[in-house]
Structure formats: C-alpha cells, structure tokens
C-alpha cells in the first residue's frame, strides 16, 4: 500500500446544510442510473447533499436480521451523520 501526500490545500464548503443523505452501492455498474434517478425523479442535487457509498447500498438496512453486522455499521454511519448535520430531512 502506498501513501499519497497532498501538496496543496483544498477548499472546504462553508455553511454546508444538506437536506438529504443518498446511500448508494459502491458498484459503478449502477452509478449512472442511480444518480440520474435521484436527480431527475427525486429532485435532489447531489452536490448539495451527502452521498454515502456503501457496499450493497441500503441492503444492510433492509435485511438487518440476515446481516446484523452490516445493519449495525449502517445505523452507526447514519446516526453520526444525522447528528453532524441536523438539517437532514431525508435518507
């Protein structure tokens, strides 16, 4: 494993108040259509909201009894994010 050192600073988005969390599978085969659905059908701007890339997407929440460790991980991620950004209204 190699470590990449950054030689410049990156701008932080001040006043970031996301209204939604979009949970998406890391599998890029579904990326284009998933993003298009969220933007065109649901009306969410991905740049103004939080996108979480999680293996299996929401399956960890939907199948919590079959995958308790994934359920626990996802609820921790979501709980942390909801506390960090109280403006979120939609997951």
PLY file of the C-alpha trace (Angstrom):
ply
format ascii 1.0
element vertex 91
property float x
property float y
property float z
element edge 90
property int vertex1
property int vertex2
end_header
0.00 0.00 0.00
1.30 3.46 -0.84
0.51 6.72 0.87
-0.21 9.78 -1.23
0.90 13.11 0.15
-1.06 16.14 -0.95
0.95 19.21 -1.81
-1.91 21.70 -1.83
-4.89 22.69 0.24
-8.49 22.07 -0.74
-11.36 24.42 -0.10
-13.96 23.47 2.50
-17.60 24.16 1.69
-18.64 26.64 4.39
-22.25 26.69 5.56
-22.95 23.19 4.21
-26.55 22.36 5.19
-27.54 19.15 3.41
-31.20 18.19 3.30
-30.70 14.55 2.33
-28.42 11.53 2.55
-28.23 9.44 -0.59
-26.98 5.90 0.15
-25.58 4.22 -2.92
-23.82 0.94 -3.66
-20.13 1.21 -4.50
-20.68 -0.91 -7.64
-20.13 1.51 -10.50
-22.31 -0.53 -12.88
-25.32 1.10 -11.22
-23.83 4.57 -10.65
-25.05 6.47 -13.69
-28.67 5.32 -13.49
-28.80 5.60 -9.70
-27.53 9.17 -9.79
-29.89 10.04 -12.62
-32.87 8.62 -10.69
-32.00 10.60 -7.56
-31.55 13.83 -9.51
-34.35 13.59 -12.08
-37.04 11.60 -10.29
-36.47 12.67 -6.69
-35.18 16.16 -7.45
-32.06 16.03 -5.26
-28.90 17.88 -6.24
-26.01 15.56 -5.39
-23.62 18.48 -4.81
-25.82 19.92 -2.07
-26.43 16.67 -0.20
-24.44 13.79 1.28
-23.69 10.75 -0.85
-22.67 7.63 1.10
-21.02 4.88 -0.92
-21.63 1.60 0.91
-21.19 -1.94 -0.46
-24.68 -3.25 -1.16
-26.30 0.17 -0.75
-29.33 0.04 1.55
-29.41 -3.77 1.67
-27.73 -3.65 5.09
-30.75 -1.82 6.49
-33.37 -3.71 4.50
-32.06 -7.12 5.55
-30.97 -6.30 9.10
-31.91 -9.67 10.57
-29.88 -11.53 7.95
-26.88 -9.21 8.10
-26.74 -7.83 11.66
-23.15 -6.57 11.42
-23.92 -4.56 8.27
-27.10 -3.24 9.89
-25.13 -2.11 12.93
-22.45 -0.45 10.78
-25.02 1.42 8.67
-27.01 2.63 11.65
-23.76 3.96 13.19
-22.85 5.80 9.97
-26.31 7.28 9.65
-26.57 8.19 13.33
-23.21 10.00 13.22
-24.15 11.87 10.03
-27.59 12.87 11.32
-26.02 14.31 14.47
-23.32 16.13 12.50
-25.87 17.62 10.07
-29.18 18.35 11.83
-30.56 19.90 8.61
-31.03 16.45 7.05
-34.67 15.58 6.44
-34.47 12.64 4.03
-32.49 9.42 3.74
0 1
1 2
2 3
3 4
4 5
5 6
6 7
7 8
8 9
9 10
10 11
11 12
12 13
13 14
14 15
15 16
16 17
17 18
18 19
19 20
20 21
21 22
22 23
23 24
24 25
25 26
26 27
27 28
28 29
29 30
30 31
31 32
32 33
33 34
34 35
35 36
36 37
37 38
38 39
39 40
40 41
41 42
42 43
43 44
44 45
45 46
46 47
47 48
48 49
49 50
50 51
51 52
52 53
53 54
54 55
55 56
56 57
57 58
58 59
59 60
60 61
61 62
62 63
63 64
64 65
65 66
66 67
67 68
68 69
69 70
70 71
71 72
72 73
73 74
74 75
75 76
76 77
77 78
78 79
79 80
80 81
81 82
82 83
83 84
84 85
85 86
86 87
87 88
88 89
89 90
